[in-house]
Amino acid sequence: MQQFDAIWINANIATMTDNGHAYGTIENGVLAIKDGVIAYVGQRSGLPAFDALATPLYDAAGQWLLPGFIDCHTHLVYAGNRANEFEMRLNGASYQDIAATGGGIKATVAATRAASHEELFVLAKDRLNTLLAQGVTTVEIKSGYGLDLATEQKMLEVAAELDRHHPVTIQKTFLGAHALPVDYADDADGYIDAVCQMLGQLQQLGLVDAVDVFCEGIGFSIAQTRKVFAAASALGLPVKAHAEQLSNLGGSALVAEFGGLSADHIEFLDEAGVAAMAKAGTVAVLLPGAFYFLRETQLPPIGLLRQYQVPMAVATDLNPGTSPLCSLPLMLNMACTLFRLTPEEALLGVTRHAAQALGLNDRGSLAAGLRADFALYAISQPAELCYQFGVSQLKQLIINGKEVSSRR
């Protein structure tokens, strides 16, 4: 007889695979796990014989199993907050007014540089616990609030500590090219050279899974982004970019040129960029939280992304300045209401396509051989997860084959 570690029966299963049904649905299905991996998913009639007395059996009673959610774009490790700037803007202050008082990203950089490892870990763990309670099982964490080697390393070390001591899997992304630090105010090219040096040192410490650049008029140019991408590629590291958020510089096409994982934000992306991404298999990461918080009006080119069959991921962009929103369910709702994604597209965006945006091919769907990261929800249909937020429907969470409390 087949040996399993646990089996779920009487479950409606949204596998998020291409099985010919919406959401990859298997009605009244069965899911079995062994050694942290999905061993079987399908109809009860196809389940191999097993020892019923020795195998834990969970009756889903018609509730829904979905892959663990993946938040593929966050800036989760930082200190301080910018609520004062939020209030200043609502009282009429301009970006220049706020910057003149030491606000903006400079404020977060200063607070993060001043914070200890322990302080950053505690702050980040609280945010990560919030995501865990929503059914999130994998999170990408970017650096970028240090802008010097010591603090960038500190941020990535905290991310690595979270990965070791928290059930959520962490992917670490180096975003040294996030903004220009004060000490390089008139020397952006010099700072890019410093970023490339930092990258080599951080990679040797095993702290980098991918490399990101803020490629934008107020960030870094195409030439500067290319230099960082070349350095990353020479080290065998995948690349991605904050691109086309405020203007169309061609950062998404540059990511595609390097065979990169994703282009994120992309409100001003044009058809040529979409076509390049489609050819390279680069994922479009949509960040409706920043769109909402900044009250933007330029929508991402959803129609073109559909036309060219570019995978669309959805993420929180959790950060203190432009998306202080620690809720992936809220992003599901916003992706549908603001960007007009269908619920199926939105859920693909936090499962299969989010995994693709991180270069992870072992999760994001429910299929035999994939990692056993999944959640049981008390819902009547998957669209409920996009329709309503603020009320938790999560009933059981499994990460790497083990049940995890959603409150830690």
N, C-alpha and C positions, 0 to 999 in steps of 0.2 A: 504494500500500500504506500501511496505517496505521503510524505511527511510535510506538514505545514506548521508554522508557528501560530497562526490565527486565521480565521475565515469569517468574512462578512456575508450574510445571506439576506435574501429578500430586500435587496438594495436596488434603487434606481441609480445607475452609474453614468455620470457625464464624463466619459473617458477623454474628451477633447482630442480625439483622433479622427481621422478621415474614414469613418466606417460606413458612410452613406446616410447617416442620420444626424439631425441637428444635435450639436454638442457631443457628437460621438456617442449618443445615448445607447445604453443597454438596459432595457426594462426588466425588472424583477431578476436582477443579475446576482452574481457571486464574485467576490474578490478574495483571493488567498495570498498570504505572504510567507516568505521563508528567508531567513538570514538577511533581513532588511531590504528585500527585493520582492516585487510583485511576482508571484509564481503562477498565478492564473487569474484571468478576468474574463467573464463570459456568462453563459447560461448555466444553471445548476446541472443540467443534463450532461454537460461536457466536463464537469469537475471530476478529476481522477478520484478513485477510492481512497479514503483516508481513515485514520483511527479516530472515530468520533468521541471516544472517551478521553483521549489524550490531547485533543486539539480544542483550544478556546474558540467558541462559536458566538459571534455577535449577530443578533437579529436587528437589521436596520429598519424593519417594520415599514418599508416603503419610502423611507427618507432617502436623501440624495448623497452619494459619494462624489467628490470632485478632487482633482489634483490639488496639492498644497499650493497656495498662492505664492507668487514670486514678485517682490518689489525690486525691479531691475534698475532703478535710478534713485538713489538717495544720497544726501549729505549728512548722514545721521550723527556723525561724531563732530560736535562743536560745543563751545561754551557760550554763555550769555544768551540774550535774545534782543530783538529789535522792535519790541512793542512800542517803545517811545517814538521810533520813527514812523510807525504805523499811525500813531496818534498825530504826530506832526504833519504828515501828509494830509490827513483828514481835516486838519485845521488850516490847510493852505500852503504849507511849506513845500518848496521845490526840491528836486534832487540835489541841486547845487547848495541850497540852504542846509540840507541834512549833511552833505559831505563836508561843508565848512565847519560843522560842529564835531567832526570826527566820526560821523556815522557811515552808513553803508557797509560794504564788506570790510572796510578798515576796522570797524568796531568789533566784528566777529573775529577777525584775525588777532586783534589785540587781546580779546578775552580768551581765545583758544591758546595763544602763546603763553598766557599767564596761568592757565589751568594745568594742574598736575595730571599724570596718567590716571591716578585713582579718581580724580574728579571727573575727567572725561569719560572714564569707564562707567561710573555710576549714572551720569546723565544719559549716556548712550544706551545703557542697559534698560533704563526706564522706557525709553522710546521703543527699543526692540521688544520689550514685553508687551507694549501696546499693540504692535504689529502681530506678535504671536497670538494674542487673544482674538485677532481677526482671521486666523487661519493661515497666516503667512509663515512659510517654512524656509524660504531662501531670500536673502536681502543683499543687494550690492551697496557697499559703503565707499564713497569717494573721499579722498583727502582734499586739500585745496584751501583750507583756512589757516595754513601755516605760512606758506610762501617763503619758507626757509627750510633747510634740510632738517634741522632739529625738530621743528614742529610737524612737518610733513611725516617724518619718521614716527613721532609720538602718536599722531592720529592713526597711522596704519598699524602701529603696534597695538593700539587699543582695539582696532577692528579685528586683528588677529587673536587677541585675548578673548573677545566676544565669541569668535568662531570656536575657540577651544572650550569655553565654559558655558555656552548657551546652546540650547537645542537648535536654534535657527542657524542654518548654514550662511556664512558670510563670504562674499566675493569682494576682494580689495582692489580698488581702482585708484591709481595715482593721477591726481588732477593738479599737479604743481602749476600748470599753465592755466590757472583760474582767473587771476587778475595780476596786475603789476604792483609789486610791493613798493612802498615809499622810497626805499633805498635804491630802487632802479627806476625812479620816476621818469627819467629822460633817456633810458637805455633799455628798451623792450628787447632788442636783439641780444643784449648782454644777459638779460634775465632768462631768455630762452636757452642760451648756452648753459646757464647755471641749472636750469630745469633738466637738461639732458645729462648733466653730471650727476645731479641728484638721482635721476632715474637709474643710472648704472649702480650707484651705491645701494639704493633701496631694493633693487632687484637681487643683488648679491645676498641681501638679508632675507630673501624669500617673502617680501612684504607686498609684492605687486602681482596681481592677476591680469590686469589690463591697464591701458593708458588712455586718458581723456584730455581734451583740450577745449577751452572755451574759444571757439573760432567765431569772432564777431567783431564789428567795428569798435566796440568798447572793450574788446578782449584782445585776441591775437589774430594776425593776418594769415592768409593762406600760406605764404612763404614760411612764416614762423611755425605754423601748425605742421606743415610738411617736414620741417626739421625735427620736430618732436616725434612725429610718426616714423620717420626714418630711423631715429635712435631706438624707438621701441621695437620696430621690425628687426633691427640688427640683433636685438636681445631675444627675439622670438616671442615677443609679447603682442597680443591683439590690441587694436586701437578702436576708439570711438570718439565722438565729438558732440559737444553742445553746438548745434549748427542751425543757421537760418531761423533763429528766434526773433531777431529784430530787423534783419536785412538778409539779402541773398548774396553771400560772398562765395558760395560754391563749396562750403565745408562738407556737405553731405556727399557730393561727388568725389571729394578728396578722400573721405573715409572709404568710399566704394573702391577707389583706385588702389588703396592699400588692402582691399579685401576685409575691411573692418567689420566689427560686430554690429554697431548701430550708429545712427544719427538721431540725436535727441532734441526735442522741441519742434523744429522744422516748420514753423508757421509760414515762413516765406519761401519754402522749397518750391522750385519750379519743375516743369515736366522733364527737363534734361537731367536734373538731379534725381528725380524719381526713377527714370529709366536706368541711370547708372547704378542706383541702389538695387533695382530689380535684377540686373545682370550679375551683380556681385553677391547677391544673397544677404545684403545688409538690412537689418531690421529698422523700422521707423518706430522710435519710442515717443509716444504722445504723453504730454505732461499737462493735463487739464487744470491741475491745481495752480500752477504758475500763471496759466492763461486767465484763470478766474481771479487770482489775488492781485494781479497787475492790471486787471480790467482791460485786457487786450481785445482787439476786434478782428485781427487777421487770423482766420481759421487755417489749420493745417489742410493741405490738399487731399482730403480723404478720398474724393472721387478718383483722383489720379492714382493714389496708392492702391485702391481697389482694382482699377483698370490694369495696372501693371503687376498686380498680385504681390505687392510688397507686404511682408508680415508686419502687423501693427501691434506693438506692445503698449501697455499702459502702466504708469508708475506714479508714485507720490511726489517725487522731486523734493522730499522733505528737507527743508533748509530754513534758516532763521530769517532770511530776507525776502524771498519771493514766493515761497510755498511752505509756510509753517503749519503744514497739515499732515498729521500722522494718522491717516486713515485711507487704506487701500479700498475699502468698500465705498467711501465717498468718491474716490477717483473712478470707480466703476460707474457710479451714477452720473458723475460729471462727463465722463467719456460719452455716455449715451445722450445726455441732455444738451451739453454744450457742443460736442463734436459730431453728434448724430450717429455714433456707432450703434450697431444692433447689440442687444445683450450677448449674443453669441460671440461677436467680434470682441466685445469688451472682456469677456471671460477668457477668450483665447489670449487676450493681451496681458493677462496676469497669470497665465499658465504656460501653454506651449510656446507662444511667441516671446514671452518674457524669458523663458529658459534659453531660447535661441539667441536673444539679445545679450545673454551672458556667456554664450558659447558652451552651455551645459546640455549635453544630449542624453543625460541619464534621468531626466525628470521633466515635469511640465505636462505629462499625459499619464493616463492609467493604462498600461500595457505590460504584458509579461516581460520580465527582464529589466524593467525600469525600477528606480529607487522607490521604496514604499513611503512616499510622502503624500498623504491625502487627508481629507477631512470629511466628516459626516455632518450634514446640515438638516435641520428640521424645516424643510421647505417643500412646496408642492411642485415647483418647477425651477430650473436654474435661473430664469430671468428675475426671480425674487431677489437674488443677490445683487442685482443692479438697480432694482426698483426701490428698495428700501435700505436705508442705512441708519445707524444709531440704535438699532435693536439687534442683539446678537442671536443668530440662528445656529451658531456653531455648537454641536453636541459632543463631538469627539475629534481629536487631532492626533494623527500618527506621523511621526518623523523618523525616517530611517528604520521603519518597522516597529517602533516603540511608541506606546501611548504617552502623550505629553500633556501636562496640565497647561491650560491656556492662561493660567494666572500664576506668575512666578515672583 
